[in-house]
Each structure stands twice: as structure tokens, then as C-alpha cells.
Amino acid sequence: MSRTSELRAQLRNEFIPHAISRGFENKGWVFRRVRSGRLEVFDIQWDKYNRPRFIVNFANCDAEGVVFAGSKVLPDDVHPSQCSRPGRLGPGDQRTTRGWFCQDRNFLARLVGFNKLIPAANVVRQLTEMFSELEEYWDSGHISKHIHV
């Protein structure tokens, strides 16, 4: 069993249905919807060392897709990193993965006696609550505390 299994399962059970209810289609960990002639896209990027941490990368572009590296990328294949102004949604402002959504506690918290892991449901609840900030950003351009562009 992977160290991220519980968190991934919680995201599949709780957050993905929420995103779908907001009009997004998903393929794996990439989510897309067309609204007001714009393609809004976000993905969930997992920690490369398989720690239970992730960040939400997002962007928007024309509903017809983008031109990336000289090639046309169709809407069904667009990723946030291919758009002109990508951003991130995360609970912290650190540039390290400690600024990401983390199920694992930091070393000091574990040393003091807290459990090694925060319940996965708490992490997913945090994402779900912050997701409205991303939708507000797409609607108005307002950059909130958890939006990094």
C-alpha cells in the first residue's frame, strides 16, 4: 500500500465528485470545463517522492485550446503548464512542498507527540473549502491568500 493511498482515495470519494458537480470533466488528475468561451483547467500534482502531499496547478485559455511549443494543443489535452498564465492553489506560501496540501505532519509536530499523519478527510476538506477561491479567481481575477500566480 502506497503512502498516498488513503489521501488519493479520499480525493476520489470526496473532491472529484465536488469538481464534477461544478461542471468539470476529469481524466486522471486533470480537470477541465468550458465556461464563457474559456477553458478552465486544473490538475493535482503529487509529490515526486511519494509523500502524501499535493498542489493544485491551474490556468485558463481559449476554449479552442492553445499553441504550445509551436504545436496546437486541443482542449481535451490542455494542461495548466501549457497556458500563458498558470497558477497554484495551496494552503501555504512556502516555495517548498510544505506549502502544499500535506497529510504528513512536520518533524517538530511529530517530535512533540502528534500522530504522523493528519486524517485524509481533513486535507480534502481544506482543498474543497479553498476551491471556491479558485473559482472566484476565474470569475473576477481576484487573487486571494491561497492563489499564487
SERO-4910 file (N, C-alpha, C, O; in steps of 0.05 Angstrom, whole numbers):
BEGIN
 pado doro    nc1    nc2    nc3   cac1   cac2   cac3    cc1    cc2    cc3    oc1    oc2    oc3
  Met    A     17    -24      0      0      0      0     18     25      0     36     27     16
  Ser    A     13     43    -18     28     68    -21     22     87      2      1     86     15
  Arg    A     42    104      7     38    124     28     16    144     21      6    158     39
  Thr    A      9    146     -4    -11    165    -12    -39    153    -17    -58    166    -25
  Ser    A    -41    127    -13    -66    112    -20    -90    124     -6   -111    128    -18
  Glu    A    -88    129     20   -111    139     35   -120    167     25   -143    172     21
  Leu    A   -100    184     20   -106    211     11   -118    210    -18   -137    225    -24
  Arg    A   -107    194    -35   -117    191    -62   -146    181    -61   -163    191    -76
  Ala    A   -151    161    -45   -178    150    -43   -198    171    -32   -220    173    -42
  Gln    A   -190    187    -13   -207    208     -2   -213    229    -24   -235    239    -26
  Leu    A   -192    236    -39   -197    255    -61   -217    244    -81   -234    258    -91
  Arg    A   -214    218    -88   -232    206   -108   -261    205    -97   -280    210   -112
  Asn    A   -264    200    -71   -290    197    -59   -304    224    -53   -328    226    -55
  Glu    A   -288    244    -46   -299    270    -36   -295    293    -56   -314    306    -63
  Phe    A   -271    297    -65   -265    321    -81   -273    318   -110   -285    336   -121
  Ile    A   -267    296   -122   -273    292   -151   -303    295   -156   -311    309   -175
  Pro    A   -321    283   -139   -350    288   -143   -357    318   -140   -375    328   -154
  His    A   -343    332   -122   -348    361   -119   -341    376   -144   -356    393   -154
  Ala    A   -317    370   -156   -308    383   -180   -327    376   -203   -333    394   -219
  Ile    A   -336    352   -205   -354    344   -227   -381    359   -223   -393    368   -243
  Ser    A   -390    362   -199   -415    377   -194   -412    407   -202   -432    420   -206
  Arg    A   -388    417   -203   -382    444   -211   -378    446   -242   -372    468   -252
  Gly    A   -382    424   -256   -381    425   -285   -355    415   -298   -352    417   -322
  Phe    A   -337    405   -282   -311    396   -292   -313    367   -302   -328    351   -290
  Glu    A   -299    361   -323   -294    333   -331   -266    326   -323   -249    343   -323
  Asn    A   -262    301   -316   -235    294   -308   -224    270   -322   -239    251   -329
  Lys    A   -198    271   -327   -182    249   -338   -159    246   -319   -141    262   -319
  Gly    A   -159    225   -303   -138    221   -284   -139    243   -263   -159    247   -250
  Trp    A   -118    259   -260   -117    281   -241   -118    308   -255   -109    328   -244
  Val    A   -128    308   -280   -132    333   -295   -162    338   -298   -177    320   -305
  Phe    A   -170    364   -294   -198    371   -295   -202    395   -314   -186    414   -313
  Arg    A   -222    394   -330   -227    415   -350   -257    421   -352   -274    403   -349
  Arg    A   -263    447   -357   -290    455   -363   -289    479   -381   -270    495   -379
  Val    A   -309    482   -398   -311    506   -415   -334    523   -403   -356    513   -398
  Arg    A   -327    548   -399   -346    567   -388   -341    594   -399   -318    604   -399
  Ser    A   -362    607   -410   -359    634   -421   -338    636   -442   -323    656   -443
  Gly    A   -336    616   -459   -316    616   -481   -287    612   -472   -269    615   -488
  Arg    A   -283    604   -447   -257    599   -437   -255    570   -427   -275    559   -417
  Leu    A   -232    558   -430   -226    532   -419   -213    536   -392   -191    549   -391
  Glu    A   -224    526   -371   -213    527   -345   -202    500   -338   -216    480   -340
  Val    A   -177    498   -331   -164    472   -327   -147    473   -301   -135    493   -295
  Phe    A   -148    451   -287   -131    448   -264   -122    419   -261   -136    401   -271
  Asp    A   -100    415   -248    -91    387   -243    -81    385   -214    -76    405   -201
  Ile    A    -79    361   -205    -68    355   -179    -41    343   -184    -38    321   -196
  Gln    A    -21    357   -174      7    348   -176     16    335   -150     15    348   -129
  Trp    A     24    310   -152     32    295   -128     62    299   -123     77    304   -141
  Asp    A     70    297    -98     98    298    -90    114    276   -104    105    253   -104
  Lys    A    136    284   -115    152    264   -131    165    242   -114    173    222   -125
  Tyr    A    167    246    -88    178    226    -70    158    209    -57    163    194    -38
  Asn    A    133    210    -67    111    194    -58    102    200    -29     91    183    -15
  Arg    A    108    224    -20     98    233      6     69    241      2     61    249    -21
  Pro    A     52    240     22     24    247     19     20    277     18      9    289     37
  Arg    A     28    289     -4     26    318     -9     19    323    -38     27    308    -56
  Phe    A      4    344    -42     -3    352    -70     -8    382    -71    -12    395    -51
  Ile    A     -7    392    -95    -13    420   -101    -32    421   -124    -32    403   -141
  Val    A    -48    442   -126    -67    445   -149    -55    466   -167    -52    490   -160
  Asn    A    -49    458   -192    -39    476   -213    -64    484   -230    -80    467   -235
  Phe    A    -66    509   -238    -89    517   -253    -82    538   -274    -61    550   -273
  Ala    A   -100    541   -293    -97    562   -314   -124    563   -329   -142    547   -324
  Asn    A   -125    582   -347   -147    582   -366   -136    592   -393   -115    604   -395
  Cys    A   -151    586   -414   -143    593   -441   -168    594   -459   -190    590   -449
  Asp    A   -164    599   -484   -186    600   -503   -199    572   -504   -185    552   -502
  Ala    A   -224    571   -508   -239    545   -509   -230    527   -532   -235    503   -532
  Glu    A   -216    538   -552   -206    523   -574   -179    509   -569   -169    494   -585
  Gly    A   -167    515   -545   -141    503   -539   -119    524   -539   -125    548   -539
  Val    A    -94    515   -540    -72    533   -540    -51    524   -561    -51    502   -571
  Val    A    -33    543   -567     -9    535   -582     14    534   -562     20    554   -549
  Phe    A     26    511   -560     47    507   -541     71    495   -556     68    474   -569
  Ala    A     94    507   -553    119    498   -566    115    494   -596    126    476   -608
  Gly    A     99    512   -608     95    512   -637     74    492   -647     69    491   -671
  Ser    A     61    478   -629     40    459   -637     13    466   -624     12    476   -602
  Lys    A     -8    461   -639    -35    465   -628    -42    443   -609    -40    419   -615
  Val    A    -51    451   -585    -59    431   -565    -90    434   -563   -100    456   -556
  Leu    A   -104    413   -568   -133    413   -568   -143    415   -539   -129    408   -520
  Pro    A   -168    425   -535   -178    430   -508   -177    405   -490   -172    407   -466
  Asp    A   -182    381   -502   -182    357   -485   -154    348   -476   -151    330   -460
  Asp    A   -134    362   -486   -106    354   -479    -91    377   -465    -68    373   -458
  Val    A   -104    400   -461    -90    422   -448    -85    417   -419   -102    406   -404
  His    A    -61    424   -410    -53    423   -382    -46    451   -373    -39    468   -390
  Pro    A    -48    457   -347    -43    484   -338    -16    495   -346    -13    519   -352
  Ser    A      4    478   -346     32    487   -353     34    496   -382     54    509   -389
  Gln    A     15    490   -399     16    498   -427      3    525   -432      4    535   -454
  Cys    A    -11    536   -412    -25    561   -415     -6    584   -408     15    581   -396
  Ser    A    -15    608   -416      3    631   -414      6    642   -385     26    654   -379
  Arg    A    -14    638   -368    -12    649   -341    -20    628   -320    -42    630   -309
  Pro    A     -4    607   -316    -12    587   -297     -8    597   -268      6    616   -263
  Gly    A    -22    583   -250    -20    590   -222    -23    565   -205    -25    543   -215
  Arg    A    -22    570   -178    -25    548   -160    -45    555   -137    -46    578   -128
  Leu    A    -59    535   -128    -76    538   -105    -64    520    -83    -61    496    -87
  Gly    A    -58    532    -61    -46    517    -39    -49    531    -13    -53    555    -12
  Pro    A    -49    516      9    -54    528     35    -31    545     46    -36    562     64
  Gly    A     -7    541     37     16    556     48     29    574     27     24    572      3
  Asp    A     47    590     37     62    608     18     91    600     15    106    615      3
  Gln    A     98    577     26    126    568     23    130    557     -5    112    546    -18
  Arg    A    154    560    -16    160    550    -42    167    521    -42    169    508    -63
  Thr    A    170    509    -19    175    480    -16    149    466    -16    127    478    -16
  Thr    A    149    439    -15    124    424    -13    111    427     14     88    418     17
  Arg    A    123    441     33    109    447     58     87    467     54     70    470     71
  Gly    A     88    481     31     66    500     24     43    486      9     24    499      1
  Trp    A     46    459      5     26    444     -8      5    433     11      8    437     36
  Phe    A    -15    420      1    -34    405     18    -19    381     28    -11    364     12
  Cys    A    -16    379     54      1    357     66    -16    341     86    -29    351    103
  Gln    A    -14    315     83    -25    297    103     -4    291    124    -12    286    147
  Asp    A     21    291    117     42    285    137     49    311    152     51    332    141
  Arg    A     53    307    178     60    330    196     90    335    194    105    318    186
  Asn    A     98    359    201    126    366    201    140    352    224    128    342    242
  Phe    A    167    352    222    183    338    242    178    347    270    176    330    288
  Leu    A    176    373    274    172    383    301    146    373    313    145    366    337
  Ala    A    125    374    298     99    364    308    100    335    315     88    327    335
  Arg    A    114    319    299    117    291    306    133    287    331    128    269    347
  Leu    A    154    303    334    172    302    357    157    308    383    162    296    404
  Val    A    138    327    381    123    335    405    102    314    412     92    314    434
  Gly    A     96    296    394     78    274    400     53    271    384     37    254    389
  Phe    A     49    289    364     26    286    347     29    262    329     51    253    324
  Asn    A      6    251    320      7    229    301     22    238    276     23    262    270
  Lys    A     34    219    263     50    225    239     33    237    217     42    254    202
  Leu    A      8    227    214    -10    236    193    -35    251    203    -46    243    223
  Ile    A    -42    271    188    -68    285    192    -88    268    178    -82    256    157
  Pro    A   -113    265    188   -133    250    174   -137    260    145   -138    284    140
  Ala    A   -138    242    126   -140    249     98   -165    266     93   -165    284     76
  Ala    A   -187    260    108   -211    276    105   -207    305    111   -220    322     99
  Asn    A   -190    311    130   -185    339    137   -170    354    114   -176    377    109
  Val    A   -151    340    102   -136    352     80   -155    357     56   -154    379     44
  Val    A   -172    338     50   -191    341     27   -212    363     34   -220    378     16
  Arg    A   -220    365     58   -239    386     66   -226    413     62   -239    432     53
  Gln    A   -201    415     69   -186    440     65   -186    448     36   -190    471     29
  Leu    A   -180    429     18   -180    434    -10   -207    443    -20   -210    462    -35
  Thr    A   -228    429    -12   -255    435    -21   -263    463    -12   -276    477    -28
  Glu    A   -256    471     12   -262    498     21   -247    519      6   -258    540     -1
  Met    A   -222    514     -1   -206    533    -16   -212    534    -46   -206    554    -59
  Phe    A   -225    514    -56   -231    513    -84   -249    536    -93   -247    545   -116
  Ser    A   -266    546    -76   -283    569    -83   -265    593    -89   -274    610   -105
  Glu    A   -242    596    -77   -223    618    -83   -214    616   -112   -210    636   -126
  Leu    A   -209    592   -121   -200    588   -149   -223    595   -168   -218    609   -188
  Glu    A   -247    587   -162   -269    595   -180   -274    625   -180   -281    637   -200
  Glu    A   -270    638   -157   -272    667   -155   -250    680   -172   -255    700   -185
  Tyr    A   -226    669   -172   -204    679   -188   -212    678   -218   -208    697   -233
  Trp    A   -223    655   -226   -231    652   -254   -253    672   -262   -254    682   -284
  Asp    A   -271    677   -243   -294    695   -248   -285    725   -249   -294    739   -267
  Ser    A   -268    733   -230   -263    761   -227   -233    769   -229   -227    793   -231
  Gly    A   -215    750   -228   -187    756   -228   -176    763   -200   -153    770   -197
  His    A   -193    760   -180   -185    767   -152   -165    746   -142   -171    722   -142
  Ile    A   -142    755   -134   -121    737   -123   -123    737    -93   -117    757    -80
  Ser    A   -132    715    -82   -136    712    -53   -110    701    -40    -90    698    -53
  Lys    A   -112    697    -14    -89    688      2    -77    662     -8    -53    658     -7
  His    A    -94    644    -19    -85    617    -26    -79    614    -56    -72    592    -65
  Ile    A    -83    635    -71    -78    635   -100    -50    647   -105    -44    669    -96
  His    A    -34    632   -120     -7    642   -127     -4    641   -157     -5    620   -170
  Val    A     -1    665   -170      1    666   -199     28    677   -206     34    680   -229
***
